[in-house]
Amino acid sequence: EVDWFSLASILFLLMFAPLIVYYFIMSCDQYQCSLIDPLVDLLTGNKHLSDIWNKTPTLTYRAAGIYTIWVAFQVVLYLFIPDFCHKFLPGYAGGVQEGAVTPAGMVNKYEINGLQAWIITHVLWFANASYFHWFSPTIIFDNWIPLLWCANVLGYAVSTFAMIKSYFFPTNAKDCKFTGNFFYDYMMGIEFNPRIGKWFDFKLFFNGRPGIVAWTLINLSYAAKQQELYGQVTNSMILVNVLQGIYVLDFFWNETWYLKTIDICHDHFGWYLGWGDCVWLPYLYTLQGLYLVYHPVQLCTAHAIGILMLGLVGYYIFRVTNHQKDLFRRTNGNCKIWGKKPEYIECSYMSADGTKYHSKLMTSGFWGWARHFNYTGDLMGSLAYCLTCGFEHILPYFYIVYMTILLTHRCIRDEHRCFSKYGKDWKRYTAAVPYRLIPGIF
Ligand code: NDP
């Protein structure tokens, strides 16, 4: 069932999310990253929408070429180069891995080679920047708006294709979810794990690459632009590159763990993931670096160290909390959390085919402090990125506002799902761990 609030939110996002991305990027391009000035100009009649639109760079053959090569290159790395990193990197779990049990009781296999794709892409990037000089390292910044149109084309194409595919040739018909509401189905997706062939998994590909591999390259391109414009790279830009680089590398190092996160385990593949991964993520998660090209902030040492600490502590909490759950689930509770055997609540649930499964909800470690302390760590890291930009403009703070809404909503959505899944066992768990994000407060 689709309630009116979900439907209204979906319609709002379908209509306004592309405009929001455009507004942010345009305000940097035309208004030095001020979010207020375009509005003032429009409201006072100083400018018309058409003036802003006419000044916006259009789609170019060059951008279309760059984008096509980029996506094709990532497809090749994903599909045709089996992982070799797990053969020599101790502790790294790559290669063929199994995902979680789907609602219809299936277990999918995945070729985990994201770290390798990231390394190859970045080695080539640095080889080009320092040796081959095929293209300028500022190429991404220099084509940022034309590339936005390309990303939108791919985002809409892949979401629409996924919708059509779910009706005519679904990968696993039993895992499809039809609500009967066109907008909801388009946005939230129908197919659970759409695939082409045996290995091209839409969720794994679009979630990780091209968006997340690009994230660090986009930041490097911004740093190169600062160097070109001002003859130096500021410490704030270095902080953004380092902190977000750690986050991205963590994602690929733990790509196998990622198979057990909500995106892969529970969400269906629609516009939310398809368009979101192609457009929203690369354009809005990188706003701090973009802002710093227009406003090169040089932080005093104390501020820089404070921000670095906040980012690293946030990352530590994020990583350790995620690791604790992963270890607990992988070993079925036969492990040590903070040196002790973990405590947990036994629970059971039924899959769509009526099979009964057993599971455990841990109440030890960070999972005993709050039910989503991993989100809390993520939010601390997100705040650190924003703080690198100083306090002159609100644009770089979009990320922390967005992440707070996203993760709070995700927390509520996940708990709703867990309650439907585990019923009274979930109630016992929430009684044992009463707080969601901040112990004693929320
Ligand atoms: P979680 O990793 O918190 O996974 C939630 C699931 O874990 C629940 O549905 C439940 O699944 C299981 N679970 C819940 N409580 C327990 C427990 N006490 N013991 C054992 N298992 C439990 O959520 P996400 O997948 O959303 O997030 C993973 C990470 O990704 C987070 O750190 C988040 O911050 C990050 N993230 C980042 C985003 C970004 O855009 N930067 C976006 C989304 C997430 P089950 O049905 O198996 O019991």
Boltz pocket constraint, residues with backbone or C-beta under 6 A from the ligand:
constraints:
  - pocket:
      binder: B
      contacts: [[A, 260], [A, 261], [A, 262], [A, 263], [A, 318], [A, 322], [A, 325], [A, 328], [A, 359], [A, 360], [A, 361], [A, 362], [A, 363], [A, 367], [A, 371], [A, 372], [A, 374], [A, 375], [A, 378], [A, 410], [A, 414], [A, 418], [A, 421]]
      max_distance: 6.0
